[in-house]
Structure formats: C-alpha cells, structure tokens
C-alpha cells in the first residue's frame, strides 16, 4: 500500500521576469484639485491588484534610459499590448 502524502506539492512562484507586464497609464503628478499624493495612493492600489493577479505593474512612461517620454510611452504600450509587434521609429 502506498504511503499517504501529507506534504503539499511545492507551488511554483513566478519570477518577475516570467510575469506578464501590466502597463499603467495614469497621471504621476497633481492635476486640478487632486494632489500628487492622491495619484501615489492610486498607483499603490493598482500595483497591489496587478501583483495579486500575477502581473508586474509598470508605468508605460518608465524607461531605463533618458529620452523623449512620449516615445517611451508609445513603445511601452506596444510592448504591453502587443509584445510581438515592434513599432516603427
């Protein structure tokens, strides 16, 4: 008779590189009556939800090198929405 297995099978934890990216499009500074702190709180909620859903949250305006922010936004949107499409530059 086979011994019962009391230990649960190990759960595979996806590394940051394996997780799909959740591209975030949102203000990062105060707008009108909404201060910067408000948007930081919103970002925190979005980050928590994305992580719980198995995604890596990333502002589409984030870039490792300096450059034109609009270019980074468009490129990151393409990479998030259509990872196999490379936009013409």
Secondary structure, DSSP 8 states (H G I E B T S, - for coil): ------S--------TTTSEEEEE----S-BTTB-HHHHHHHHHHHHHHHHHTTEEEEETT--SS-S-HHHHHHHHHHHHH-TT-----
